[in-house]
């Protein structure tokens, strides 16, 4: 999601290299339908082929992958729980097993 876009949000096709460097995909295989950023929330709707044929820059969604979460607890342990956004590279949280999002 590009938060500097008009309206506060836009969906881009990108991938991470080792070291969490975000690189814009040379072929934008994503079809954005709607995006909105308001009151600290980002909502986006988009579609993409399950297999784009771009095996160098896109994952085949027929396969299973770990999902990364961007929400983290922003309060120290014992002081309640407040979820906030964070960078995956600073506070990586992932599913315990690979997930197939197509099935």
C-alpha positions as CSV (number, residue, x, y, z in Angstrom):
1,X,0.0,0.0,0.0
2,X,1.3,3.4,-1.0
3,X,0.1,5.9,1.6
4,X,1.4,8.9,-0.3
5,X,-1.0,8.4,-3.1
6,X,-4.0,10.7,-3.7
7,X,-6.8,9.7,-1.3
8,X,-4.2,8.3,1.1
9,X,-3.8,4.8,-0.3
10,X,-3.0,2.9,-3.4
11,X,-2.2,-0.8,-4.0
12,X,1.1,-1.6,-5.7
13,X,2.6,-4.9,-6.8
14,X,5.9,-5.2,-5.0
15,X,8.1,-7.8,-3.3
16,X,10.8,-7.9,-0.6
17,X,14.4,-8.8,-1.1
18,X,16.5,-10.3,1.7
19,X,16.9,-7.5,4.3
20,X,13.3,-6.4,3.7
21,X,14.0,-4.0,0.9
22,X,10.7,-3.3,-0.9
23,X,11.0,-3.4,-4.7
24,X,8.2,-2.4,-7.1
25,X,7.5,-5.3,-9.4
26,X,8.5,-4.6,-13.0
27,X,5.0,-5.8,-14.2
28,X,2.1,-4.6,-12.2
29,X,-0.1,-7.8,-12.0
30,X,-2.6,-6.3,-9.6
31,X,-6.0,-4.8,-10.3
32,X,-7.0,-2.3,-7.6
33,X,-10.7,-1.9,-7.1
34,X,-10.9,0.5,-4.3
35,X,-8.6,2.1,-1.6
36,X,-9.2,4.4,1.3
37,X,-7.2,5.7,4.2
38,X,-9.1,7.5,7.0
39,X,-8.9,7.7,10.8
40,X,-5.8,5.6,11.1
41,X,-7.3,2.7,9.0
42,X,-6.4,1.6,5.5
43,X,-8.9,-0.4,3.5
44,X,-8.2,-1.8,0.0
45,X,-9.8,-4.2,-2.3
46,X,-7.8,-5.7,-5.2
47,X,-7.5,-8.8,-7.4
48,X,-4.7,-10.7,-9.0
49,X,-4.4,-13.9,-11.0
50,X,-3.6,-16.9,-8.8
51,X,-0.6,-17.7,-11.1
52,X,0.6,-14.6,-13.0
53,X,3.4,-16.5,-14.8
54,X,5.9,-14.0,-13.3
55,X,7.8,-16.6,-11.2
56,X,10.7,-14.2,-10.5
57,X,8.6,-11.4,-8.8
58,X,5.2,-13.0,-7.9
59,X,4.3,-15.9,-5.7
60,X,2.0,-18.6,-7.2
61,X,-1.0,-18.4,-4.8
62,X,-1.7,-22.2,-5.4
63,X,1.2,-22.7,-3.0
64,X,1.3,-22.2,0.8
65,X,3.2,-19.4,2.5
66,X,3.7,-18.0,6.0
67,X,1.6,-14.8,6.5
68,X,3.2,-11.8,8.1
69,X,1.2,-9.6,10.5
70,X,1.8,-5.8,10.7
71,X,-0.1,-5.4,14.0
72,X,2.0,-5.6,17.2
73,X,1.3,-4.9,20.9
74,X,2.6,-1.4,21.5
75,X,2.4,-1.6,25.4
76,X,4.9,-3.5,27.6
77,X,3.7,-6.9,29.0
78,X,1.4,-6.5,31.9
79,X,0.1,-3.0,30.9
80,X,-2.8,-4.0,28.7
81,X,-2.8,-4.6,25.0
82,X,-2.9,-1.9,22.4
83,X,-2.4,-3.0,18.8
84,X,-0.5,-0.7,16.4
85,X,1.2,-1.0,13.0
86,X,4.9,-1.9,12.8
87,X,7.4,-2.9,10.2
88,X,7.8,-6.6,9.5
89,X,11.6,-6.3,9.7
90,X,11.5,-4.8,13.3
91,X,8.8,-7.0,14.8
92,X,8.3,-10.1,12.6
93,X,5.1,-11.9,13.5
94,X,4.0,-14.8,11.3
95,X,1.6,-17.7,11.2
96,X,2.8,-20.8,12.9
97,X,2.4,-22.9,9.7
98,X,2.2,-22.0,6.0
99,X,-1.3,-21.0,4.8
100,X,-2.9,-21.6,1.5
101,X,-5.1,-18.5,0.9
102,X,-6.8,-20.0,-2.2
103,X,-8.4,-23.0,-0.5
